[in-house]
């Protein structure tokens, strides 16, 4: 493991998981031992390099799936029902960087409603909204732009037949079959906790990118997963970044 700085981010990272992008030329940085995350040596990097691992489609013929979530120190994913209150500028930059790498975003319908998802800024990036009922406003910019599509059971009717659909399962979404219908190499999973739980239960998460916000919020907010069965999935640590009192932690599915 080495110590790296990303702008004002300090990062301990396993370089075996990285691919450096041609043309990137990050400036040099000095190391302050008081801010050390992992022992030296120090190397130069960028956010794109830190998260720019080589990803390939899974042997099950689906994209590599990476979860991206923010949580408080005490484990809540919301403050008064709002995840944005946990975020910060560095967190938003990491999220934007991961979206630039992704071919598709997968997100639950409740998260889309609560956070007002619109079309992504990256051209060509699509957003698959997982819903069992199809109860969504399909006239929003997300869907009218063509960026949004539905992931739903085969027997669920929808109000606007012009919206693209990925259908799998009856009564509930068959998540593996749905993911196998997605093109591209990398799918970013953005919650909410119920969808995360279902994806973990189906063993469909290959990468976990967690931001720990420097807040203790109390309350009864949901965790990263909610209503999941007992799970014992083991992941391996790929890197830790420290910035503005936030921690950015990346785990990868164990290869054994």
N, C-alpha and C positions, 0 to 999 in steps of 0.2 A: 504494500500500500504506500502511496506517496501523498504529500501535501501539495495542494494546488490552490491558486487564487483565481476567482472568476469575477472580474471587476472588483467589487468589494466583498466577494464571496470567498470563504476559505473552505477548501474541499479536500477530504481524504478519499482517494479513489483507486479502485483496482483497474489499472490501465489495460488489462487483458480484455475488458468489455468495451473498449472504445475504438472508434474509427475516426481519425482526424480528417476533416474536410479539406479538400484542395483549396488553396487560396486563403485560408484562415491565417492570420498573422497577429496573434495576441501580443500585447506589449509585455515587457518584463515587470515583475513585481518583487518587492522584498518581503521577507518573512518576519513577522513579529512573534517570537516564541510564546508570548502571553496569549496569543489567539490561536494557538496550535490546535487542530482537530485530530490529526494523526501525526506521527513523527515525520521529519523531512526525509528525503530531499524535496525541495520545491521545484515545480515545473510550471511552465506557462500553459494557459488553456483559455477556453471561452465556454459560455453556457452551452453553445451548440456542440462542442466537443464533449463536455461533461455528460450530456444526455444522448450523444449521437452514436450510440451502440449500433452495431450491425444487427438488424432484425430480419428474420426470415419467416415465411409462413410455417405454421405448425405442421407436424406430420399428419395431423387429423384433417388437413386441407382447410384450415381456417387462418385468419391473420394471427400474428403474435399480439396478445392483448395485455395492455398495461393500464393499471388502475392509477388514477391521479386524484388525490383527495387532500383536504386540509383538516387538521384536528387541533383542538386546544390541548394544553398540557394535561388536563384531567379527562381527555378522551372524547369530548363532545365535538360534533361536526358542524354545530350551529351556535349562534348567539341570538337568543330571542327569535329562533326560526330562520336566521339568515346566515349562510356560510360566508358571505362576503365580509362580514364583520370580523372574521378570523384572519383575513388575508392581508397582504401588504404588497409593496411595489416589487420586491424580489420574488415573492410567491407568484405574482401575476406574470412576471417575466419567465419564470420556469414553466408555468402553464402555457404561455404563448409559444415558448420554444418547443415543448412537447407537441403542441398542435401543429407546428410547422413540420414536424417529423411524421405526423400521423396521416394515414390515408382516409380514415373514417373515425368519427366520434360515436360512441355508443353511450346512451344516457336514458335514464328512466323518465317516464312522462311527468311524474310529480316534480322532479327537478327542473324540467323544462318549463313547467307552469310557474313554479315559485321564483325561478331566477330569470325568467323572461328571455330564453334563448332566442337569438336571431341568427342570421346567416354568418358563418365564420368569415374572418378577414382573409384567410388563405384561399386563393382561387382553387376551386375544384374539391375542397374539403367538404364532405357530406356528413350529416348528423342523423344517425339512426335512433329513433325514439322508441323505446320498448314500452309497449302497453298491452295489457290483456283485454281491456274493454274498448279501446279505440276512442275513448272519451277525451278528445283534444280539440282545441280550436285550430282547424286546418287552414284558416284564412290569415294566420300571422305571417310576418315576413320570412320566418324560417321555412315555411312550406311554400309560400307563393314564389319565393326565389328559386325553388327547385333544389335547394341545399338539404332540406329536411325530408326524411322518409320514415315510414313506420315499420316497426318490427313487431308482429302480432300473430296470434293464432290463426290458423286457416279458416276457422268458422266465425271470426269476429267481423261484423259488418262495419263499414266506415261511411261517413257522411259525404266525403268528396272522393269519388273514384279516380280522379286524375292524380291523386297523390301516390307516389311510388310506394310499394309495400314489399316487404320481405316476410313471408308467411311460413310458420313452422309450428307444428303441434296442434292439438285440439283442446280447447278450454283454457289452456295455458301455453306460454311460448316454450317450445323446445329450443333451448338456448344453443346447444351444440349445432343442431341442424340449421338454425338461423345464422350463426357465425360462419358456418361453412358456405353460406350463400354470399358473404361479403367478399368483395375483391380487395386487392392490395395486400401489403405486407404487415402493416402496423395499425391496430385499432386502439384508440384511447378510450378507456372506460371512465366515466365521470360521475358515477353514482346514479341515484342516491343509495342509502344504506340497504334498502330492501333488494334492489337490483344487484348490488355488490354481493350480498349474502347468497343470492341465487347463483351468481357467477362463480363464487368460490365453491359452493356446494356441487356445481357441475364440473369443477376442476378446470376452469377456463381462464384463470388469471396467471399470466406468465411473469409479470413484472409489477412491482408496487412502488409508486412514487408518492411518498407521504410528506407533507409539510406539517411540522409541529409548530403551531403559533405560540408566542410567549404569553398566552393568556390562560388564566384559570377562570372558567365561566360558571361552574356549578350547573344547576338546573337539571332537567331530565332529557336533554337533547340526545339524539341518536348517536351511536358509535359509527365507525366506518362500515361495519356490517350490523344489520338488525334482523332478528328472527332467523338467524342461520342455525342449522343443526350443529351439533358438536363436530368441530373440525380439528385436525392435527397436521395441517399443511406446514411444511418447513421451507423457508426461503433463505437464501444466502445474501449477506450484505455486500452491495456493490460500491456504494459511496455514501458519505455524509458531508453536507455543505452547511456552513454556518454563515448567516448574514442577518444583520439587524436584529439579533436575538432569536431569529427563526432557525429551525433545523430542517434541512431538506435531505430526506433519507430515501435511498433507492435499494430495493431488494429484488432479486431475481429468483425464479424457480430453480430449485436444486436440480442438478443434472443426474444425480444418482437415484 
